[in-house]
């Protein structure tokens, strides 16, 4: 899985491409977020505009990533969630835990 990384002032935007599921994407996402934390980055946006599908492993990794980022004194925002992923987040009630924004710029602005 390719995950593009862009910096906007103090905010790092991670943009994965493809599916986030067991063995495909979940590990790559975990590693990329951990890499940013090790670099001292604390304000992260996960832009899901190029993610078509996310299974339970992907959803679990979202929660685990949020926990790791918060433990490091940071915050994780989610942007551009498609309807399929939005439905999964709603059914699992993760919409109550995750900060979800309609687009990347809104998520970035939430850090200001």
The first five atom37 places (N, CA, C, CB, O) and aatype in JSON, in Angstrom:
{
  "aatype": [20, 20, 20, 20, 20, 20, 20, 20, 20, 20, 20, 20, 20, 20, 20, 20, 20, 20, 20, 20, 20, 20, 20, 20, 20, 20, 20, 20, 20, 20, 20, 20, 20, 20, 20, 20, 20, 20, 20, 20, 20, 20, 20, 20, 20, 20, 20, 20, 20, 20, 20, 20, 20, 20, 20, 20, 20, 20, 20, 20, 20, 20, 20, 20, 20, 20, 20, 20, 20, 20, 20, 20, 20, 20, 20, 20, 20, 20, 20, 20, 20, 20, 20, 20, 20, 20, 20, 20, 20, 20, 20, 20, 20, 20, 20, 20, 20, 20, 20, 20, 20, 20, 20, 20, 20, 20, 20, 20, 20, 20, 20, 20],
  "atom_mask": [
    [1, 1, 1, 1, 1],
    [1, 1, 1, 1, 1],
    [1, 1, 1, 1, 1],
    [1, 1, 1, 1, 1],
    [1, 1, 1, 1, 1],
    [1, 1, 1, 1, 1],
    [1, 1, 1, 1, 1],
    [1, 1, 1, 1, 1],
    [1, 1, 1, 1, 1],
    [1, 1, 1, 1, 1],
    [1, 1, 1, 1, 1],
    [1, 1, 1, 1, 1],
    [1, 1, 1, 1, 1],
    [1, 1, 1, 1, 1],
    [1, 1, 1, 1, 1],
    [1, 1, 1, 1, 1],
    [1, 1, 1, 1, 1],
    [1, 1, 1, 1, 1],
    [1, 1, 1, 1, 1],
    [1, 1, 1, 1, 1],
    [1, 1, 1, 1, 1],
    [1, 1, 1, 1, 1],
    [1, 1, 1, 1, 1],
    [1, 1, 1, 1, 1],
    [1, 1, 1, 1, 1],
    [1, 1, 1, 1, 1],
    [1, 1, 1, 1, 1],
    [1, 1, 1, 1, 1],
    [1, 1, 1, 1, 1],
    [1, 1, 1, 1, 1],
    [1, 1, 1, 1, 1],
    [1, 1, 1, 1, 1],
    [1, 1, 1, 1, 1],
    [1, 1, 1, 1, 1],
    [1, 1, 1, 1, 1],
    [1, 1, 1, 1, 1],
    [1, 1, 1, 1, 1],
    [1, 1, 1, 1, 1],
    [1, 1, 1, 1, 1],
    [1, 1, 1, 1, 1],
    [1, 1, 1, 1, 1],
    [1, 1, 1, 1, 1],
    [1, 1, 1, 1, 1],
    [1, 1, 1, 1, 1],
    [1, 1, 1, 1, 1],
    [1, 1, 1, 1, 1],
    [1, 1, 1, 1, 1],
    [1, 1, 1, 1, 1],
    [1, 1, 1, 1, 1],
    [1, 1, 1, 1, 1],
    [1, 1, 1, 1, 1],
    [1, 1, 1, 1, 1],
    [1, 1, 1, 1, 1],
    [1, 1, 1, 1, 1],
    [1, 1, 1, 1, 1],
    [1, 1, 1, 1, 1],
    [1, 1, 1, 1, 1],
    [1, 1, 1, 1, 1],
    [1, 1, 1, 1, 1],
    [1, 1, 1, 1, 1],
    [1, 1, 1, 1, 1],
    [1, 1, 1, 1, 1],
    [1, 1, 1, 1, 1],
    [1, 1, 1, 1, 1],
    [1, 1, 1, 1, 1],
    [1, 1, 1, 1, 1],
    [1, 1, 1, 1, 1],
    [1, 1, 1, 1, 1],
    [1, 1, 1, 1, 1],
    [1, 1, 1, 1, 1],
    [1, 1, 1, 1, 1],
    [1, 1, 1, 1, 1],
    [1, 1, 1, 1, 1],
    [1, 1, 1, 1, 1],
    [1, 1, 1, 1, 1],
    [1, 1, 1, 1, 1],
    [1, 1, 1, 1, 1],
    [1, 1, 1, 1, 1],
    [1, 1, 1, 1, 1],
    [1, 1, 1, 1, 1],
    [1, 1, 1, 1, 1],
    [1, 1, 1, 1, 1],
    [1, 1, 1, 1, 1],
    [1, 1, 1, 1, 1],
    [1, 1, 1, 1, 1],
    [1, 1, 1, 1, 1],
    [1, 1, 1, 1, 1],
    [1, 1, 1, 1, 1],
    [1, 1, 1, 1, 1],
    [1, 1, 1, 1, 1],
    [1, 1, 1, 1, 1],
    [1, 1, 1, 1, 1],
    [1, 1, 1, 1, 1],
    [1, 1, 1, 1, 1],
    [1, 1, 1, 1, 1],
    [1, 1, 1, 1, 1],
    [1, 1, 1, 1, 1],
    [1, 1, 1, 1, 1],
    [1, 1, 1, 1, 1],
    [1, 1, 1, 1, 1],
    [1, 1, 1, 1, 1],
    [1, 1, 1, 1, 1],
    [1, 1, 1, 1, 1],
    [1, 1, 1, 1, 1],
    [1, 1, 1, 1, 1],
    [1, 1, 1, 1, 1],
    [1, 1, 1, 1, 1],
    [1, 1, 1, 1, 1],
    [1, 1, 1, 1, 1],
    [1, 1, 1, 1, 1],
    [1, 1, 1, 1, 1],
    [1, 1, 1, 1, 1]
  ],
  "atom_positions": [
    [[0.84, -1.18, 0.0], [0.0, 0.0, 0.0], [0.88, 1.24, 0.0], [-0.95, 0.0, 1.21], [1.84, 1.33, 0.76]],
    [[0.55, 2.17, -0.85], [1.23, 3.45, -0.9], [0.51, 4.43, 0.03], [1.3, 4.0, -2.35], [-0.72, 4.54, -0.01]],
    [[1.27, 5.13, 0.86], [0.69, 6.14, 1.75], [1.48, 7.43, 1.54], [0.73, 5.69, 3.26], [2.63, 7.54, 1.95]],
    [[0.84, 8.4, 0.9], [1.48, 9.69, 0.67], [1.49, 10.48, 1.98], [0.74, 10.49, -0.45], [0.56, 10.39, 2.78]],
    [[2.56, 11.24, 2.18], [2.71, 12.06, 3.38], [2.95, 13.49, 2.95], [3.88, 11.54, 4.29], [3.86, 13.78, 2.17]],
    [[2.11, 14.4, 3.47], [2.26, 15.83, 3.18], [2.19, 16.59, 4.5], [1.16, 16.33, 2.19], [1.42, 16.24, 5.39]],
    [[3.0, 17.63, 4.61], [2.98, 18.46, 5.81], [2.35, 19.81, 5.5], [4.4, 18.65, 6.37], [2.64, 20.43, 4.48]],
    [[1.49, 20.24, 6.41], [0.86, 21.55, 6.35], [1.12, 22.21, 7.7], [-0.69, 21.46, 6.04], [0.38, 21.99, 8.66]],
    [[2.16, 23.02, 7.77], [2.61, 23.61, 9.03], [2.88, 22.5, 10.03], [1.56, 24.61, 9.59], [3.76, 21.66, 9.8]],
    [[2.14, 22.48, 11.13], [2.38, 21.47, 12.17], [1.57, 20.19, 11.97], [2.06, 22.05, 13.53], [1.68, 19.26, 12.76]],
    [[0.76, 20.14, 10.92], [-0.13, 19.0, 10.67], [0.44, 18.12, 9.56], [-1.55, 19.49, 10.3], [0.87, 18.62, 8.51]],
    [[0.44, 16.81, 9.8], [0.88, 15.84, 8.79], [-0.35, 15.13, 8.26], [1.91, 14.82, 9.38], [-1.16, 14.6, 9.02]],
    [[-0.49, 15.11, 6.93], [-1.61, 14.42, 6.28], [-1.08, 13.13, 5.67], [-2.28, 15.32, 5.19], [-0.15, 13.13, 4.87]],
    [[-1.7, 12.02, 6.07], [-1.38, 10.71, 5.52], [-2.52, 10.3, 4.6], [-1.16, 9.65, 6.66], [-3.68, 10.3, 5.01]],
    [[-2.19, 9.95, 3.36], [-3.21, 9.6, 2.37], [-2.94, 8.22, 1.8], [-3.24, 10.65, 1.23], [-2.22, 8.07, 0.81]],
    [[-3.53, 7.19, 2.42], [-3.36, 5.83, 1.89], [-4.16, 5.63, 0.62], [-3.76, 4.8, 2.94], [-5.19, 6.27, 0.41]],
    [[-3.69, 4.71, -0.23], [-4.4, 4.35, -1.45], [-4.66, 2.86, -1.46], [-3.6, 4.77, -2.72], [-3.75, 2.06, -1.24]],
    [[-5.91, 2.47, -1.7], [-6.26, 1.05, -1.75], [-7.14, 0.65, -0.59], [-5.01, 0.21, -1.76], [-7.78, 1.5, 0.04]],
    [[-7.18, -0.64, -0.32], [-8.01, -1.17, 0.76], [-7.19, -1.27, 2.04], [-8.59, -2.55, 0.38], [-5.99, -1.52, 2.01]],
    [[-7.87, -1.07, 3.16], [-7.23, -1.25, 4.46], [-7.91, -2.45, 5.11], [-7.33, 0.05, 5.37], [-9.01, -2.34, 5.66]],
    [[-7.22, -3.58, 5.02], [-7.79, -4.83, 5.55], [-6.66, -5.71, 6.08], [-8.61, -5.57, 4.46], [-5.48, -5.36, 5.96]],
    [[-7.02, -6.84, 6.65], [-6.04, -7.74, 7.25], [-4.89, -8.01, 6.29], [-6.7, -9.06, 7.67], [-5.1, -8.48, 5.17]],
    [[-3.68, -7.72, 6.75], [-2.5, -8.01, 5.96], [-2.28, -7.12, 4.76], [-2.55, -9.38, 5.51], [-1.27, -7.26, 4.06]],
    [[-3.18, -6.21, 4.51], [-3.06, -5.33, 3.34], [-3.53, -3.94, 3.74], [-3.89, -5.87, 2.13], [-4.72, -3.62, 3.65]],
    [[-2.62, -3.14, 4.16], [-2.98, -1.77, 4.49], [-2.98, -1.5, 5.98], [-4.31, -1.45, 3.93], [-2.54, -0.43, 6.41]],
    [[-3.48, -2.43, 6.79], [-3.54, -2.17, 8.23], [-2.13, -2.04, 8.82], [-4.32, -3.28, 8.94], [-1.88, -1.14, 9.62]],
    [[-1.23, -2.92, 8.43], [0.14, -2.88, 8.93], [0.87, -1.66, 8.37], [0.9, -4.17, 8.55], [1.61, -0.99, 9.09]],
    [[0.68, -1.37, 7.09], [1.32, -0.21, 6.47], [0.87, 1.08, 7.15], [1.0, -0.15, 4.97], [1.69, 1.97, 7.39]],
    [[-0.42, 1.18, 7.45], [-0.94, 2.37, 8.12], [-0.33, 2.5, 9.52], [-2.49, 2.32, 8.2], [0.09, 3.58, 9.92]],
    [[-0.28, 1.4, 10.25], [0.3, 1.4, 11.59], [1.75, 1.88, 11.55], [0.22, 0.0, 12.22], [2.15, 2.73, 12.34]],
    [[2.53, 1.33, 10.62], [3.95, 1.69, 10.51], [4.13, 3.15, 10.15], [4.64, 0.81, 9.48], [5.0, 3.83, 10.7]],
    [[3.31, 3.65, 9.22], [3.46, 5.04, 8.78], [3.1, 6.01, 9.91], [2.56, 5.3, 7.55], [3.77, 7.02, 10.09]],
    [[2.06, 5.7, 10.66], [1.69, 6.55, 11.8], [2.77, 6.5, 12.86], [0.32, 6.12, 12.39], [3.14, 7.53, 13.42]],
    [[3.28, 5.32, 13.16], [4.35, 5.18, 14.15], [5.6, 5.95, 13.71], [4.7, 3.71, 14.36], [6.26, 6.58, 14.54]],
    [[5.9, 5.9, 12.44], [7.04, 6.63, 11.89], [6.89, 8.13, 12.15], [7.19, 6.36, 10.38], [7.85, 8.8, 12.54]],
    [[5.7, 8.65, 11.93], [5.46, 10.08, 12.16], [5.59, 10.44, 13.64], [4.06, 10.47, 11.66], [6.15, 11.48, 13.98]],
    [[5.09, 9.57, 14.51], [5.22, 9.81, 15.95], [6.69, 9.82, 16.36], [4.45, 8.74, 16.75], [7.11, 10.64, 17.18]],
    [[7.47, 8.91, 15.8], [8.9, 8.85, 16.12], [9.64, 10.09, 15.62], [9.53, 7.61, 15.5], [10.68, 10.45, 16.17]],
    [[9.11, 10.73, 14.59], [9.69, 11.98, 14.08], [9.23, 13.2, 14.89], [9.32, 12.17, 12.61], [9.63, 14.33, 14.6]],
    [[8.4, 12.96, 15.9], [7.92, 14.05, 16.74], [6.66, 14.72, 16.24], [8.97, 15.07, 16.88], [6.24, 15.73, 16.79]],
    [[6.05, 14.17, 15.22], [4.81, 14.72, 14.68], [3.65, 14.27, 15.57], [4.57, 14.27, 13.19], [3.55, 13.09, 15.91]],
    [[2.8, 15.2, 15.95], [1.72, 14.88, 16.89], [0.33, 15.18, 16.35], [1.93, 15.63, 18.16], [-0.66, 14.7, 16.9]],
    [[0.24, 15.96, 15.3], [-1.06, 16.33, 14.75], [-1.2, 15.69, 13.38], [-1.22, 17.89, 14.66], [-0.58, 16.13, 12.41]],
    [[-2.01, 14.64, 13.31], [-2.12, 13.83, 12.1], [-3.54, 13.83, 11.54], [-1.68, 12.41, 12.38], [-4.52, 13.79, 12.29]],
    [[-3.63, 13.87, 10.23], [-4.89, 13.71, 9.51], [-4.74, 12.48, 8.63], [-5.26, 15.0, 8.66], [-3.78, 12.36, 7.88]],
    [[-5.7, 11.58, 8.72], [-5.74, 10.4, 7.86], [-6.81, 10.66, 6.81], [-6.04, 9.08, 8.68], [-8.0, 10.6, 7.1]],
    [[-6.37, 10.96, 5.59], [-7.27, 11.27, 4.47], [-7.61, 9.97, 3.75], [-6.62, 12.31, 3.49], [-6.75, 9.37, 3.1]],
    [[-8.85, 9.54, 3.85], [-9.29, 8.27, 3.29], [-9.94, 8.4, 1.92], [-10.25, 7.6, 4.23], [-10.68, 7.51, 1.5]],
    [[-9.69, 9.5, 1.22], [-10.34, 9.73, -0.08], [-9.99, 8.67, -1.12], [-9.97, 11.09, -0.6], [-10.75, 8.47, -2.07]],
    [[-8.85, 7.99, -0.97], [-8.44, 6.97, -1.94], [-8.54, 5.55, -1.37], [-7.02, 7.24, -2.41], [-7.93, 4.62, -1.9]],
    [[-9.3, 5.41, -0.3], [-9.52, 4.09, 0.31], [-10.93, 3.65, -0.05], [-9.31, 4.12, 1.87], [-11.91, 4.33, 0.29]],
    [[-11.04, 2.53, -0.73], [-12.35, 2.02, -1.16], [-13.03, 1.19, -0.09], [-12.2, 1.2, -2.41], [-14.25, 1.23, 0.06]],
    [[-12.24, 0.42, 0.67], [-12.8, -0.56, 1.59], [-11.92, -0.67, 2.83], [-12.94, -1.94, 0.91], [-10.7, -0.54, 2.77]],
    [[-12.58, -0.91, 3.96], [-11.87, -1.12, 5.21], [-12.59, -2.22, 5.98], [-11.78, 0.2, 6.05], [-13.78, -2.1, 6.26]],
    [[-11.88, -3.3, 6.32], [-12.51, -4.38, 7.08], [-12.33, -4.15, 8.58], [-11.92, -5.75, 6.66], [-11.86, -3.08, 8.99]],
    [[-12.69, -5.14, 9.38], [-12.62, -4.98, 10.84], [-11.18, -4.75, 11.31], [-13.21, -6.2, 11.53], [-10.97, -4.05, 12.31]],
    [[-10.2, -5.33, 10.63], [-8.81, -5.09, 11.0], [-8.44, -3.62, 10.76], [-7.86, -6.02, 10.19], [-7.73, -3.02, 11.57]],
    [[-8.92, -3.06, 9.67], [-8.69, -1.65, 9.39], [-9.36, -0.75, 10.41], [-9.18, -1.31, 8.0], [-8.77, 0.23, 10.86]],
    [[-10.6, -1.09, 10.77], [-11.31, -0.31, 11.79], [-10.58, -0.4, 13.12], [-12.76, -0.81, 11.93], [-10.43, 0.6, 13.83]],
    [[-10.14, -1.6, 13.46], [-9.38, -1.78, 14.7], [-8.1, -0.99, 14.7], [-9.08, -3.25, 14.92], [-7.69, -0.45, 15.73]],
    [[-7.45, -0.93, 13.55], [-6.21, -0.16, 13.45], [-6.46, 1.33, 13.6], [-5.52, -0.44, 12.11], [-5.62, 2.05, 14.14]],
    [[-7.62, 1.82, 13.14], [-7.96, 3.23, 13.36], [-8.0, 3.53, 14.85], [-9.32, 3.57, 12.71], [-7.44, 4.53, 15.31]],
    [[-8.68, 2.67, 15.61], [-8.8, 2.88, 17.06], [-7.43, 2.75, 17.74], [-9.79, 1.86, 17.67], [-7.09, 3.57, 18.59]],
    [[-6.66, 1.74, 17.36], [-5.33, 1.55, 17.95], [-4.42, 2.74, 17.63], [-4.69, 0.25, 17.43], [-3.64, 3.18, 18.47]],
    [[-4.53, 3.26, 16.41], [-3.72, 4.42, 16.01], [-4.12, 5.65, 16.81], [-3.87, 4.69, 14.51], [-3.26, 6.41, 17.26]],
    [[-5.41, 5.84, 16.97], [-5.88, 6.97, 17.77], [-5.31, 6.89, 19.18], [-7.43, 7.01, 17.82], [-4.84, 7.88, 19.73]],
    [[-5.35, 5.71, 19.76], [-4.82, 5.52, 21.11], [-3.33, 5.83, 21.17], [-5.07, 4.07, 21.58], [-2.88, 6.53, 22.07]],
    [[-2.55, 5.31, 20.21], [-1.1, 5.57, 20.19], [-0.8, 7.06, 20.03], [-0.45, 4.78, 19.04], [0.08, 7.59, 20.71]],
    [[-1.53, 7.72, 19.14], [-1.29, 9.15, 18.92], [-1.62, 9.94, 20.18], [-2.13, 9.66, 17.72], [-0.87, 10.83, 20.56]],
    [[-2.74, 9.63, 20.81], [-3.11, 10.35, 22.04], [-2.12, 10.08, 23.17], [-4.52, 9.94, 22.49], [-1.79, 10.99, 23.93]],
    [[-1.65, 8.84, 23.28], [-0.65, 8.52, 24.31], [0.64, 9.31, 24.09], [-0.35, 7.02, 24.32], [1.37, 9.58, 25.04]],
    [[0.91, 9.67, 22.85], [2.1, 10.46, 22.52], [1.84, 11.96, 22.67], [2.56, 10.16, 21.09], [2.71, 12.78, 22.38]],
    [[0.64, 12.32, 23.13], [0.29, 13.73, 23.32], [-0.23, 14.41, 22.08], [1.48, 14.46, 23.81], [-0.22, 15.64, 21.99]],
    [[-0.67, 13.63, 21.11], [-1.15, 14.2, 19.86], [-2.62, 13.95, 19.62], [-0.37, 13.65, 18.73], [-3.37, 13.57, 20.52]],
    [[-3.01, 14.17, 18.37], [-4.41, 13.98, 17.98], [-4.46, 13.49, 16.54], [-5.22, 15.31, 18.14], [-3.63, 13.86, 15.71]],
    [[-5.46, 12.65, 16.27], [-5.66, 12.09, 14.94], [-7.06, 12.44, 14.46], [-5.46, 10.55, 14.95], [-8.05, 12.2, 15.16]],
    [[-7.14, 13.02, 13.27], [-8.42, 13.35, 12.64], [-8.55, 12.51, 11.37], [-8.52, 14.89, 12.32], [-7.56, 12.16, 10.73]],
    [[-9.8, 12.2, 11.01], [-10.08, 11.4, 9.83], [-10.81, 12.29, 8.82], [-10.94, 10.13, 10.18], [-11.7, 13.06, 9.2]],
    [[-10.44, 12.2, 7.54], [-11.08, 13.02, 6.5], [-11.48, 12.15, 5.31], [-10.13, 14.14, 6.04], [-10.92, 11.09, 5.07]],
    [[-12.48, 12.65, 4.56], [-12.91, 12.04, 3.29], [-13.31, 10.57, 3.43], [-11.8, 12.15, 2.27], [-12.74, 9.72, 2.75]],
    [[-14.26, 10.28, 4.27], [-14.71, 8.9, 4.46], [-15.83, 8.61, 3.46], [-15.2, 8.66, 5.93], [-16.82, 9.34, 3.4]],
    [[-15.68, 7.55, 2.66], [-16.74, 7.21, 1.71], [-17.94, 6.59, 2.44], [-16.21, 6.25, 0.62], [-17.86, 6.27, 3.63]],
    [[-19.03, 6.41, 1.73], [-20.27, 5.93, 2.35], [-20.11, 4.54, 2.96], [-21.39, 5.92, 1.33], [-20.63, 4.27, 4.04]],
    [[-19.42, 3.68, 2.27], [-19.23, 2.3, 2.76], [-18.49, 2.29, 4.11], [-18.46, 1.46, 1.72], [-18.89, 1.6, 5.04]],
    [[-17.4, 3.05, 4.19], [-16.64, 3.13, 5.43], [-17.43, 3.88, 6.49], [-15.27, 3.81, 5.2], [-17.41, 3.51, 7.67]],
    [[-18.13, 4.92, 6.09], [-18.97, 5.67, 7.03], [-20.03, 4.77, 7.66], [-19.65, 6.84, 6.32], [-20.28, 4.85, 8.86]],
    [[-20.63, 3.91, 6.85], [-21.63, 2.97, 7.38], [-21.0, 2.03, 8.41], [-22.25, 2.14, 6.24], [-21.59, 1.77, 9.46]],
    [[-19.8, 1.54, 8.12], [-19.11, 0.65, 9.06], [-18.77, 1.38, 10.36], [-17.83, 0.08, 8.42], [-18.89, 0.81, 11.44]],
    [[-18.34, 2.63, 10.25], [-18.02, 3.42, 11.44], [-19.27, 3.71, 12.27], [-17.35, 4.73, 11.05], [-19.21, 3.77, 13.5]],
    [[-20.4, 3.87, 11.59], [-21.66, 4.12, 12.29], [-22.15, 2.87, 13.0], [-22.73, 4.62, 11.31], [-22.52, 2.92, 14.17]],
    [[-22.15, 1.74, 12.3], [-22.62, 0.48, 12.89], [-21.78, 0.1, 14.11], [-22.57, -0.66, 11.84], [-22.32, -0.39, 15.1]],
    [[-20.49, 0.32, 14.03], [-19.59, -0.03, 15.14], [-19.52, 1.07, 16.2], [-18.2, -0.32, 14.61], [-18.83, 0.93, 17.21]],
    [[-20.22, 2.16, 15.96], [-20.27, 3.32, 16.84], [-18.91, 4.01, 17.01], [-20.79, 2.91, 18.19], [-18.7, 4.74, 17.97]],
    [[-18.01, 3.78, 16.07], [-16.73, 4.45, 16.11], [-16.85, 5.93, 15.76], [-15.76, 3.77, 15.16], [-15.92, 6.7, 16.0]],
    [[-17.98, 6.33, 15.19], [-18.2, 7.75, 14.91], [-18.2, 8.56, 16.2], [-19.53, 7.95, 14.15], [-17.97, 9.77, 16.18]],
    [[-18.46, 7.9, 17.31], [-18.45, 8.58, 18.62], [-17.04, 8.77, 19.15], [-19.28, 7.79, 19.63], [-16.8, 9.63, 20.01]],
    [[-16.11, 7.99, 18.66], [-14.73, 8.0, 19.16], [-13.8, 8.8, 18.25], [-14.22, 6.57, 19.29], [-12.9, 9.49, 18.73]],
    [[-14.02, 8.71, 16.95], [-13.14, 9.34, 15.97], [-13.64, 10.73, 15.59], [-13.04, 8.47, 14.72], [-14.84, 10.98, 15.52]],
    [[-12.7, 11.64, 15.35], [-13.03, 12.97, 14.82], [-13.01, 12.86, 13.3], [-12.01, 14.07, 15.34], [-11.95, 12.72, 12.69]],
    [[-14.2, 12.94, 12.7], [-14.33, 12.73, 11.25], [-14.76, 14.04, 10.58], [-15.36, 11.61, 10.95], [-15.68, 14.71, 11.04]],
    [[-14.06, 14.39, 9.5], [-14.32, 15.63, 8.78], [-14.61, 15.32, 7.31], [-13.11, 16.59, 8.9], [-14.12, 14.33, 6.78]],
    [[-15.41, 16.17, 6.66], [-15.8, 15.91, 5.27], [-14.65, 16.01, 4.28], [-16.88, 16.86, 4.86], [-14.68, 15.38, 3.22]],
    [[-13.63, 16.8, 4.62], [-12.51, 16.96, 3.69], [-11.23, 17.26, 4.46], [-12.81, 18.09, 2.68], [-11.24, 17.53, 5.66]],
    [[-10.14, 17.21, 3.74], [-8.82, 17.4, 4.32], [-8.64, 18.78, 4.94], [-7.75, 17.17, 3.27], [-8.09, 18.92, 6.03]],
    [[-9.11, 19.81, 4.23], [-8.92, 21.17, 4.74], [-9.67, 21.41, 6.05], [-9.37, 22.19, 3.7], [-9.17, 22.12, 6.92]],
    [[-10.84, 20.82, 6.2], [-11.6, 20.95, 7.45], [-10.87, 20.26, 8.6], [-13.02, 20.35, 7.3], [-10.83, 20.77, 9.72]],
    [[-10.31, 19.1, 8.31], [-9.57, 18.36, 9.34], [-8.32, 19.13, 9.76], [-9.18, 16.96, 8.83], [-8.0, 19.2, 10.95]],
    [[-7.62, 19.7, 8.8], [-6.42, 20.49, 9.12], [-6.81, 21.71, 9.93], [-5.69, 20.92, 7.82], [-6.15, 22.04, 10.92]],
    [[-7.87, 22.39, 9.53], [-8.32, 23.6, 10.23], [-8.72, 23.3, 11.67], [-9.49, 24.23, 9.49], [-8.64, 24.19, 12.52]],
    [[-9.15, 22.08, 11.95], [-9.56, 21.72, 13.31], [-8.39, 21.77, 14.29], [-10.19, 20.33, 13.31], [-8.61, 21.82, 15.5]],
    [[-7.17, 21.74, 13.79], [-6.0, 21.82, 14.66], [-5.62, 23.25, 15.0], [-4.83, 21.12, 14.01], [-4.83, 23.47, 15.92]],
    [[-6.16, 24.21, 14.3], [-5.78, 25.61, 14.5], [-6.54, 26.21, 15.66], [-6.03, 26.44, 13.24], [-6.35, 27.38, 15.99]]
  ]
}
